[in-house]
C-alpha cells in the first residue's frame, strides 16, 4: 500500500537556523560574488550580441543574482527587518553593477544591431511570471537540502535573470528605451516572483511559523501586501501576452492565406511575404517575381474573405540592373518551366 503522505512529504534536511544562516550568507554582494557578476554579465552580453544561446546559458549558470532576492523574500516571510534591508541594499547594488557592466560593453562593441536573442528578452509574458514562481519554489527547496548546487544551477538557467539586464543595458547604450524598459521589466518580474515563490514555500514548510513564534512578532499584513503588488506587476505581462497572442494569430492567418493563393494560382511565383501592424491596422505585403505571370487584381482579391481585416499589398520584386540580371532572368525562367512541368505531370495522373 502506497503511503501518499510520505510520498509527497517535504522533510527538512537542515535545522531552521542553519538555513537562515545560509540564506543570509548568500545575500552579501562583495569580493567573489561581485566579480562573478561582472564576468557573467560580460559573457551574457557577448552571447546576446553574437546571437549565441550557449554563451547566454553559461552566463546564467555562474551569475550570483538571486541571493539577495531570496534573502529579502525570506526576511519578509519571517518578519526579519535586518534580512529585508540587507537583501534590498545588495539587490540594488547588483542592479547598478550589472547595468553599468552591460551598458559599457554595448558602448564599445562594434555591433549595435538587435539580435534574436536580445529580442527574446525584451518582452515578458504571464508565462514568465509563472516560470519565476516555480523557480522560486525550486530555489528554496534547493536551499533547504544538503546538496543544493544542481537545483540552484538549474533555477538560474530557467528563470533567466542575467539576459534581461543585459538587454536593458543594450537599450541604454543605444538610446533604445523600448529595449531598456522591456528588459528591465522582464528582470523585475523574474525577481519579484522568485521572491513570491520563496515566500510561499517558507510558509508551507513551516519556517514562517517557527520564526514568528520564536521572535514573538506579528506578520498579518504581509499576505495582503504581496497579493496587491503581484496583481499590479502582473497587469503589463497580461497585456504583453495578449499582444503576443494577437501577433501569432495574425501570422497564422497570413500563412493560411499565402497557402491558399499558392494552391489556387500556382503560376504565381511568390518569393516573399511580410505581415506587420501599422497604426492599429494589419497589413500583408506579398512580393512576386518580375516575370511571374500577371493576373488581374480582382482575381487576386478573390480570397479576401479569409483576411477581411488584413490589408493586402501586392508588389513585384525590383528589377536587377546589374551584370547578374540575365542570370536572374534565366533562373526565373527555369522556376516557371519547372512549375509548368509539375502541373503537366499532375494532369496526366
C-alpha positions in Angstrom: 0.0 0.0 0.0 1.4 3.4 -1.0 1.7 5.9 1.7 0.9 9.1 -0.1 1.7 11.3 2.9 5.3 10.1 2.8 5.4 10.2 -1.0 4.7 13.9 -1.1 6.2 14.9 2.2 8.9 17.6 2.2 11.1 16.8 5.2 13.7 19.4 6.4 17.2 18.2 5.9 18.6 21.1 7.8 17.8 23.0 11.1 15.9 26.2 10.7 18.8 28.3 12.0 21.3 26.7 9.6 19.0 27.5 6.6 18.7 31.1 7.9 22.5 31.5 8.1 22.9 30.0 4.6 20.3 32.5 3.1 21.9 35.4 5.0 25.4 34.5 3.7 24.1 34.3 0.1 22.8 37.9 0.4 26.1 39.7 0.6 27.5 41.1 -2.6 31.2 41.6 -2.5 34.5 40.0 -3.5 34.0 36.9 -5.5 30.3 37.5 -6.0 30.9 41.0 -7.4 33.5 39.8 -9.9 31.4 36.8 -10.8 28.5 39.1 -11.7 30.8 41.4 -13.8 32.2 38.3 -15.6 28.8 36.7 -16.2 27.4 40.0 -17.5 30.3 40.2 -20.0 29.7 36.6 -21.2 25.9 37.2 -21.5 26.4 40.5 -23.4 28.7 38.8 -25.9 26.3 35.9 -26.3 23.4 38.3 -26.9 25.5 40.4 -29.2 26.6 37.5 -31.4 23.3 35.5 -31.0 24.9 32.6 -29.1 22.5 30.8 -26.8 25.3 28.7 -25.4 27.1 31.8 -24.1 23.9 33.2 -22.6 23.2 29.9 -20.7 26.8 29.8 -19.5 26.5 33.3 -18.1 23.3 32.3 -16.3 25.0 29.4 -14.6 27.7 31.4 -13.0 25.7 34.6 -12.1 25.1 35.3 -8.4 22.0 37.4 -8.8 19.3 35.5 -6.8 20.8 35.5 -3.3 19.6 39.0 -2.3 16.2 38.3 -3.8 15.6 35.1 -1.9 17.1 36.7 1.3 14.7 39.7 1.1 11.7 37.4 0.5 12.6 35.1 3.3 13.1 38.1 5.6 9.7 39.4 4.7 8.2 36.0 5.3 9.6 35.6 8.8 9.4 39.3 9.7 13.1 39.9 9.9 13.8 43.6 9.0 17.5 43.2 9.1 17.3 40.4 6.4 14.9 42.5 4.3 17.2 45.6 4.5 20.3 43.6 3.6 18.5 41.9 0.7 17.2 45.1 -0.8 20.5 47.0 -0.5 22.5 44.2 -2.1 19.9 43.7 -4.8 20.0 47.4 -5.7 23.8 47.3 -5.8 23.7 44.3 -8.0 21.4 46.1 -10.5 23.7 49.1 -10.6 26.8 47.0 -11.2 25.0 44.8 -13.8 23.6 47.7 -15.8 26.9 49.6 -15.7 28.8 46.5 -17.0 26.3 45.7 -19.8 26.0 49.4 -20.9 29.8 49.7 -21.0 30.1 46.6 -23.2 27.4 47.8 -25.7 29.0 51.2 -25.9 32.4 49.8 -27.0 31.2 46.8 -29.2 31.2 47.5 -32.9 28.0 45.5 -33.3 24.9 47.6 -32.4 22.1 45.8 -34.2 19.5 43.9 -32.2 19.8 40.1 -32.5 17.1 37.4 -32.0 18.5 36.7 -28.5 18.2 40.4 -27.5 14.7 40.5 -28.9 13.6 37.5 -26.9 14.4 39.1 -23.6 12.6 42.5 -24.1 9.1 41.1 -23.9 7.9 39.3 -20.7 4.6 37.5 -20.7 2.5 36.0 -17.9 4.2 32.6 -18.6 7.5 34.2 -17.5 5.8 35.1 -14.2 4.7 31.5 -13.6 8.1 30.3 -14.5 9.7 32.7 -12.0 7.3 31.4 -9.2 8.2 27.8 -10.0 11.9 28.9 -10.0 11.4 30.4 -6.5 9.9 27.1 -5.3 12.8 25.1 -6.7 15.4 27.6 -5.4 14.1 27.4 -1.8 13.8 23.6 -2.0 17.4 23.6 -3.1 18.5 25.8 -0.1 16.8 23.6 2.5 18.5 20.5 1.1 22.0 19.5 2.0 23.1 19.2 -1.6 21.6 22.1 -3.5 24.1 23.1 -6.2 22.4 21.2 -9.1 18.9 22.6 -8.2 20.2 26.2 -7.9 22.1 26.0 -11.2 19.0 24.8 -13.0 16.9 27.5 -11.5 19.5 30.1 -12.6 19.1 29.0 -16.2 15.3 28.6 -16.2 14.5 32.0 -14.6 17.0 33.9 -16.8 17.8 37.0 -14.6 21.0 38.0 -16.4 19.9 38.3 -20.1 17.1 40.8 -19.4 19.5 43.1 -17.5 21.9 42.9 -20.5 19.0 43.8 -22.8 18.3 46.8 -20.6 22.0 47.8 -20.8 21.8 47.5 -24.6 18.8 49.9 -24.6 20.8 52.4 -22.5 23.9 52.2 -24.7 21.9 52.6 -27.9 19.3 55.1 -26.7 16.6 52.5 -27.4 14.2 52.8 -24.5 11.9 50.1 -25.7 14.7 47.6 -25.1 15.6 49.2 -21.7 12.1 49.2 -20.2 11.3 45.8 -21.8 14.4 44.2 -20.4 14.2 45.8 -17.0 10.5 44.8 -16.6 11.4 41.2 -17.6 14.1 41.3 -14.9 11.8 42.8 -12.4 9.0 40.2 -12.7 11.6 37.4 -12.5 13.0 38.9 -9.3 9.6 39.6 -7.7 8.0 36.2 -8.5 11.1 34.3 -7.5 10.6 36.1 -4.2 6.9 35.2 -4.1 7.8 31.5 -4.7 10.3 31.7 -1.8 7.7 33.4 0.5 5.0 30.8 -0.3 7.3 27.8 0.3 8.7 29.2 3.5 5.1 29.2 4.8 4.3 25.7 3.5 7.5 24.3 5.1 6.8 26.0 8.5 9.7 28.5 8.5 7.4 31.5 8.9 5.6 29.9 11.8 8.8 28.8 13.5 10.4 32.3 13.4 7.3 34.2 14.2 6.7 32.1 17.3 10.4 32.2 18.2 10.7 36.0 18.0 7.1 36.7 19.1 6.4 39.1 16.2 3.2 39.8 14.2 3.1 39.5 10.5 -0.6 39.7 9.5 -0.4 42.3 6.7 2.3 40.7 4.5 -0.1 38.4 2.6 -2.3 41.3 1.5 0.7 43.5 0.6 2.3 40.8 -1.6 -1.1 40.0 -3.3 -1.7 43.6 -4.2 1.9 44.1 -5.6 1.6 40.8 -7.5 -1.6 42.0 -9.2 -0.1 45.3 -10.2 3.0 43.7 -11.6 1.0 41.1 -13.5 -1.1 43.7 -15.4 1.6 44.6 -18.0 2.6 41.0 -18.5 -1.0 40.1 -19.3 -1.3 42.9 -21.8 2.0 41.8 -23.4 0.8 38.2 -23.5 -2.4 39.3 -25.4 -0.3 41.3 -27.8 2.0 38.4 -28.5 -1.1 36.1 -28.9 -2.6 38.5 -31.5 0.7 38.7 -33.4 0.9 34.9 -33.6 -2.7 34.6 -34.7 -2.1 37.2 -37.4 0.9 35.3 -38.6 -1.0 32.0 -38.7 -3.9 33.6 -40.7 -1.4 35.2 -43.1 0.4 31.9 -43.7 -3.0 30.3 -44.4 -3.8 33.0 -46.9 -0.5 32.6 -48.7 -1.0 28.8 -48.8 -4.4 29.3 -50.4 -3.0 31.7 -53.0 -0.3 29.2 -54.0 -2.9 26.4 -54.3 -5.3 28.5 -56.5 -2.6 30.3 -58.5 0.4 28.0 -58.9 1.5 30.2 -61.9 2.4 33.0 -59.4 6.0 32.9 -58.1 5.7 34.3 -54.6 9.2 34.9 -53.3 8.4 36.7 -50.1 5.6 37.8 -47.8 5.6 40.1 -44.8 3.0 40.7 -42.2 3.1 43.8 -40.0 1.0 46.2 -37.9 0.8 50.0 -38.5 -1.4 52.5 -36.7 -3.6 49.7 -35.3 -4.2 48.1 -38.7 -2.8 44.8 -40.1 -1.0 44.6 -43.4 0.2 41.7 -45.5 2.8 42.5 -48.2 3.2 39.9 -50.9 6.2 40.0 -53.3 6.1 38.3 -56.7 8.9 37.7 -59.3 9.1 40.3 -62.0 8.4 37.8 -64.8 5.7 36.0 -63.0 2.5 35.6 -65.0 0.3 38.6 -64.4 -3.3 38.2 -63.3 -6.0 40.7 -62.6 -6.1 42.4 -59.2 -9.8 41.3 -58.9 -8.7 37.7 -59.2 -6.0 38.1 -56.7 -8.5 39.6 -54.2 -10.9 36.7 -54.6 -9.7 35.3 -51.3 -10.2 38.4 -49.3 -12.9 36.7 -47.3 -10.1 34.9 -45.5 -8.5 38.1 -44.3 -11.2 40.7 -44.2 -9.4 42.8 -41.6 -5.9 42.5 -43.2 -4.9 45.0 -45.9 -3.2 43.3 -48.8 -0.3 44.9 -50.6 0.9 43.2 -53.9 4.2 44.1 -55.4 6.8 42.8 -57.9 10.4 42.3 -56.9 12.7 45.2 -58.0 14.3 44.6 -61.4 18.0 43.8 -61.5 20.0 46.4 -63.3 23.5 44.9 -62.9 25.5 42.2 -64.7 23.6 39.5 -62.8 20.2 40.4 -64.2 20.4 38.0 -67.1 21.4 35.1 -64.8 18.5 36.0 -62.5 16.1 36.0 -65.5 17.3 32.6 -66.5 16.8 31.3 -63.0 13.3 32.7 -63.0 12.5 31.1 -66.4 13.7 27.8 -65.1 11.5 28.1 -62.0 8.4 28.8 -64.1 9.3 26.0 -66.5 9.6 23.5 -63.6 6.2 24.7 -62.2 4.6 24.2 -65.6 6.1 20.7 -65.9 4.8 19.7 -62.5 1.3 20.9 -63.5 1.5 18.8 -66.7 2.5 15.7 -64.7 -0.3 16.3 -62.2 -2.8 16.5 -65.1 -1.5 13.2 -66.7 -2.0 11.4 -63.4 
